[in-house]
Amino acid sequence: MAEAVQKSARAQARWGLQLEELERKLEGGFADLRSALLSSLSAPPGAPSQVAPEWSELLDALDLLEEAIRLADPALAPGLKGVVARLERSLSHAGMTRVAPLGQLPDGRLFRVVGTEPRPGLAEGSIARVVRAAVLRGGALLREGEAITVRNRP
């Protein structure tokens, strides 16, 4: 029993070190990210609404992080959620909002349905999983979302 407790403690310590390393890397990159993203906001008036390449990479990374949270060991999920929250605050400061309405019917103006999966706890046709979050700035759609909807019937 004591050996199992020691193994568990060592595993938790390793996870803690991995999370600390990830946080250090993220913290080191935030300054560069902020300056690059803020410079991309200075688009000329009347330019079409679209996501700048710098934002696209960040948004794709957020989508991947949310998928990692879904699949991660429960001990790692809180750290990953903290990273997502910090990155979403950066988006918010730039006036952007990610839309990922799990359990709701998809809005055809914001989402394209890319698949279905069974999910007994959710209503038929509602969003089971967001593959790619929709992104808005003000009321304008900057990036279309992609969702997998619930299909419980064979």
C-alpha positions as CSV (number, residue, x, y, z in Angstrom):
1,M,0.0,0.0,0.0
2,A,2.8,2.4,0.9
3,E,4.5,1.7,-2.4
4,A,1.3,2.6,-4.3
5,V,1.0,5.8,-2.4
6,Q,4.6,6.7,-3.2
7,K,4.1,5.9,-6.9
8,S,1.0,8.1,-6.9
9,A,2.9,10.9,-5.2
10,R,5.7,10.7,-7.8
11,A,3.2,10.7,-10.7
12,Q,1.5,13.8,-9.3
13,A,4.9,15.5,-8.8
14,R,5.8,14.7,-12.5
15,W,2.4,16.2,-13.6
16,G,3.0,19.2,-11.5
17,L,6.4,19.8,-13.1
18,Q,5.0,19.3,-16.6
19,L,2.2,21.9,-15.8
20,E,4.8,24.4,-14.4
21,E,7.0,24.0,-17.5
22,L,3.9,24.6,-19.7
23,E,3.0,27.7,-17.7
24,R,6.6,29.0,-18.0
25,K,6.6,28.6,-21.8
26,L,3.2,30.2,-22.1
27,E,4.1,33.1,-19.9
28,G,7.3,33.7,-21.9
29,G,5.3,33.8,-25.1
30,F,2.5,36.0,-23.9
31,A,4.4,39.3,-24.4
32,D,5.2,38.4,-28.0
33,L,1.7,37.2,-28.6
34,R,0.2,40.4,-27.3
35,S,2.3,42.7,-29.4
36,A,1.7,40.6,-32.6
37,L,-2.0,40.4,-32.0
38,L,-2.4,44.0,-31.2
39,S,-0.6,45.0,-34.4
40,S,-3.0,42.8,-36.3
41,L,-5.9,44.8,-35.0
42,S,-4.8,47.9,-36.8
43,A,-6.6,47.0,-40.0
44,P,-7.8,49.8,-42.2
45,P,-11.4,50.9,-41.8
46,G,-13.8,49.1,-44.1
47,A,-11.6,46.1,-44.4
48,P,-13.6,42.8,-44.6
49,S,-14.1,40.9,-41.3
50,Q,-11.8,38.0,-41.1
51,V,-9.3,36.6,-38.7
52,A,-5.7,37.7,-39.1
53,P,-3.2,34.8,-39.4
54,E,-1.8,35.4,-36.0
55,W,-5.3,35.1,-34.4
56,S,-6.0,32.0,-36.5
57,E,-3.1,30.1,-35.0
58,L,-4.2,31.1,-31.5
59,L,-7.8,30.1,-32.1
60,D,-6.8,26.8,-33.5
61,A,-4.6,26.2,-30.5
62,L,-7.5,27.0,-28.2
63,D,-9.6,24.4,-30.1
64,L,-6.9,21.8,-29.6
65,L,-6.5,22.7,-25.9
66,E,-10.3,22.2,-25.4
67,E,-10.1,18.8,-27.1
68,A,-7.1,17.9,-24.9
69,I,-9.2,18.9,-21.8
70,R,-11.9,16.6,-23.0
71,L,-9.5,13.7,-23.3
72,A,-7.0,14.5,-20.6
73,D,-6.4,12.8,-17.3
74,P,-8.5,14.5,-14.7
75,A,-5.4,15.6,-12.9
76,L,-4.2,17.6,-15.9
77,A,-7.6,19.1,-16.9
78,P,-7.6,22.0,-14.4
79,G,-4.2,23.2,-15.6
80,L,-5.3,23.1,-19.2
81,K,-8.5,24.9,-18.3
82,G,-6.4,27.7,-16.7
83,V,-4.4,28.1,-19.9
84,V,-7.6,28.3,-22.0
85,A,-9.0,30.9,-19.6
86,R,-5.9,33.1,-19.9
87,L,-5.9,32.9,-23.7
88,E,-9.6,33.7,-23.8
89,R,-9.0,36.8,-21.7
90,S,-6.5,38.0,-24.3
91,L,-9.1,37.5,-27.0
92,S,-11.7,39.4,-24.9
93,H,-9.3,42.3,-24.6
94,A,-9.1,42.4,-28.4
95,G,-12.9,42.4,-28.6
96,M,-13.3,38.8,-29.8
97,T,-15.6,36.2,-28.4
98,R,-15.4,32.4,-29.0
99,V,-18.7,30.8,-29.3
100,A,-19.0,27.1,-28.3
101,P,-22.6,26.4,-27.2
102,L,-22.5,22.7,-26.1
103,G,-25.9,21.2,-25.7
104,Q,-27.7,23.8,-27.7
105,L,-29.1,23.7,-31.3
106,P,-26.4,25.0,-33.7
107,D,-27.0,28.5,-35.2
108,G,-26.6,28.0,-38.9
109,R,-25.2,31.5,-39.2
110,L,-22.3,30.6,-36.9
111,F,-21.8,26.8,-37.3
112,R,-21.4,24.2,-39.9
113,V,-22.3,20.7,-38.9
114,V,-19.4,18.3,-39.7
115,G,-20.6,15.1,-38.2
116,T,-22.9,13.3,-35.7
117,E,-22.3,11.2,-32.6
118,P,-24.6,9.5,-30.1
119,R,-24.9,11.3,-26.8
120,P,-27.9,9.9,-24.7
121,G,-27.8,12.8,-22.2
122,L,-28.3,15.5,-24.8
123,A,-31.3,16.4,-27.1
124,E,-31.3,15.2,-30.7
125,G,-29.7,17.7,-33.0
126,S,-28.0,19.7,-30.3
127,I,-24.2,20.3,-30.3
128,A,-22.4,17.4,-28.8
129,R,-18.8,18.6,-29.5
130,V,-17.3,21.8,-31.0
131,V,-14.5,21.0,-33.4
132,R,-13.8,24.6,-34.1
133,A,-15.3,27.5,-32.1
134,A,-17.1,30.3,-34.0
135,V,-15.5,33.7,-33.4
136,L,-17.3,37.1,-33.2
137,R,-16.0,40.6,-32.9
138,G,-18.9,42.8,-32.0
139,G,-21.7,41.3,-34.0
140,A,-19.6,40.3,-37.0
141,L,-18.6,36.7,-37.6
142,L,-14.8,36.4,-38.0
143,R,-14.6,32.7,-38.2
144,E,-17.3,30.0,-38.9
145,G,-17.5,27.3,-36.3
146,E,-17.7,23.5,-36.9
147,A,-19.7,21.2,-34.7
148,I,-20.7,17.6,-34.2
149,T,-24.3,17.2,-33.3
150,V,-26.2,14.6,-31.4
151,R,-27.8,11.7,-33.2
152,N,-29.2,9.1,-30.9
153,R,-31.4,7.3,-33.4
154,P,-29.9,4.5,-35.5
